[in-house]
Amino acid sequence: MPNIKSAKKRVLIGKTRNVRNKATKSDLKTAIKKFEAAAAEGNRTDADGAYKVAVKKVDQAVAKGVLHKNAAAHKKSAMTLKLNRIG
């Protein structure tokens, strides 16, 4: 446990950010899984809606620094290819 006041503050900030990052990652994974499920069914309308939500979540994760921009581009590209294969 840190003794210096600024170090104590950094520990608290780190805990807060850890919780926020976990929530963002969880939302991202859920959105991607919903898209994958809709794509697996072959339902184009459900897949379109899930795709838009998933892409938005990926962009939000990049904005918050949870995901690297190149990793986000890779995920979005893969989802786009799957969406285009459906219809």
C-alpha positions in Angstrom: 0.0 0.0 0.0 1.4 3.4 -0.9 2.3 5.9 1.8 2.5 9.1 -0.3 -0.7 11.0 -0.9 -0.3 11.2 -4.7 0.4 7.5 -4.9 -2.7 6.7 -2.9 -4.7 8.9 -5.3 -3.3 7.0 -8.3 -4.4 3.7 -6.7 -8.0 5.0 -6.4 -8.0 6.4 -9.9 -6.7 3.1 -11.2 -9.4 1.2 -9.5 -12.1 3.5 -10.9 -10.7 3.3 -14.4 -10.4 -0.5 -14.1 -14.1 -0.8 -13.4 -15.0 1.6 -16.2 -12.8 -0.3 -18.7 -14.3 -3.6 -17.6 -17.8 -2.3 -18.2 -16.8 -1.0 -21.7 -15.2 -4.3 -22.6 -18.2 -6.2 -21.4 -20.6 -4.0 -23.5 -18.3 -4.4 -26.5 -18.2 -8.2 -26.2 -21.9 -8.5 -25.7 -22.6 -6.3 -28.8 -20.2 -8.4 -30.9 -21.8 -11.7 -29.7 -25.3 -10.4 -30.6 -24.1 -9.6 -34.1 -22.4 -12.9 -34.4 -25.6 -14.7 -33.4 -27.7 -12.7 -35.8 -25.2 -13.4 -38.6 -25.2 -17.1 -37.8 -29.0 -17.2 -38.1 -28.8 -15.5 -41.5 -31.3 -12.9 -40.5 -30.3 -9.8 -42.5 -32.5 -7.3 -40.7 -31.4 -8.4 -37.2 -27.8 -8.5 -38.3 -28.0 -4.9 -39.7 -29.3 -3.6 -36.4 -26.8 -5.6 -34.4 -24.0 -4.5 -36.7 -24.7 -0.8 -36.2 -24.8 -1.2 -32.4 -21.5 -3.3 -32.5 -19.7 -0.7 -34.6 -20.8 2.1 -32.3 -19.5 0.1 -29.3 -16.2 -0.5 -31.0 -15.8 3.2 -31.8 -16.7 4.1 -28.2 -14.1 1.6 -26.9 -11.4 3.3 -29.1 -12.4 6.7 -27.9 -12.1 5.6 -24.3 -8.7 4.0 -24.9 -9.9 0.5 -24.2 -9.2 -0.8 -27.7 -6.4 0.2 -30.1 -7.6 1.8 -33.3 -6.1 -0.8 -35.5 -7.7 -3.6 -33.5 -11.0 -1.7 -33.9 -10.5 -1.5 -37.7 -9.8 -5.2 -37.8 -13.0 -6.0 -35.8 -15.2 -3.7 -37.9 -13.8 -5.1 -41.2 -14.4 -8.7 -40.1 -18.0 -7.8 -39.1 -18.6 -6.0 -42.4 -17.4 -9.0 -44.3 -19.8 -11.3 -42.4 -22.6 -8.9 -42.9 -22.0 -8.8 -46.7 -21.9 -12.6 -46.9 -25.4 -12.8 -45.5 -27.2 -10.9 -48.2 
